[in-house]
Amino acid sequence: MTHAIPTNMKISLFGNPDLPEDNMPHRLKSHLEDRFPDIHFVAEDPNELDLPVTDTDWVIIDCVRGIPKVMWL
């Protein structure tokens, strides 16, 4: 099963770029941009972010300690 990627799709990358245990989304950014050039990956601080007003799903990549595998929530 394949999914079409919407035009101008944006994915928020959370995490603290200064903390090794919390910066995985930021380290993946360039690889994700190379693999998915039609998606806009944005590093964002969730503490300074207003929730987006949109009628589409909000996609976030974050890392969490203690989760044994990749999860889709």
C-alpha positions in Angstrom: 0.0 0.0 0.0 1.4 3.4 -0.9 0.2 6.8 0.2 0.3 10.0 -1.9 2.3 12.8 -0.3 0.2 16.0 -0.3 1.7 19.0 -2.0 3.5 21.4 0.4 3.3 18.9 3.2 5.0 20.1 6.4 6.4 17.9 9.2 7.4 19.4 12.5 10.6 18.1 14.1 10.6 18.4 17.9 13.4 17.8 20.4 16.3 19.9 21.8 19.1 20.1 19.3 21.6 20.8 22.1 20.9 17.6 24.0 22.3 14.3 22.5 19.5 12.3 24.1 16.8 14.5 22.6 18.1 15.6 19.2 17.5 12.6 17.0 14.8 14.4 14.8 17.3 17.2 14.2 20.0 14.8 13.2 17.7 13.1 10.8 16.6 16.3 9.1 19.1 16.3 6.2 18.5 12.6 5.5 14.8 13.1 5.5 15.0 16.1 3.1 17.2 14.0 0.7 14.8 11.1 0.8 11.6 13.1 0.7 12.4 16.4 -1.3 8.7 17.3 -1.6 8.1 17.5 2.1 9.1 20.6 4.2 10.8 19.5 7.5 10.7 22.2 10.1 12.7 22.2 13.3 10.3 23.6 16.0 10.4 24.2 19.7 7.1 22.8 21.0 7.3 25.1 24.0 7.1 28.2 21.7 4.7 26.8 19.2 1.0 27.7 18.7 -1.0 24.7 17.6 -1.6 24.9 13.8 -5.0 25.9 12.5 -5.6 23.5 9.7 -8.0 21.0 8.4 -5.3 18.4 7.8 -3.4 16.1 10.2 -0.4 17.6 12.0 2.6 15.3 11.5 5.3 15.5 14.2 8.6 13.6 14.6 9.9 13.4 18.1 11.9 11.1 20.3 10.9 9.8 23.7 12.9 7.8 26.2 11.6 4.4 27.1 9.6 3.6 24.0 11.1 0.3 22.7 10.2 0.8 19.0 9.0 3.4 16.5 5.4 4.2 17.1 2.7 6.0 15.1 0.2 7.7 17.4 
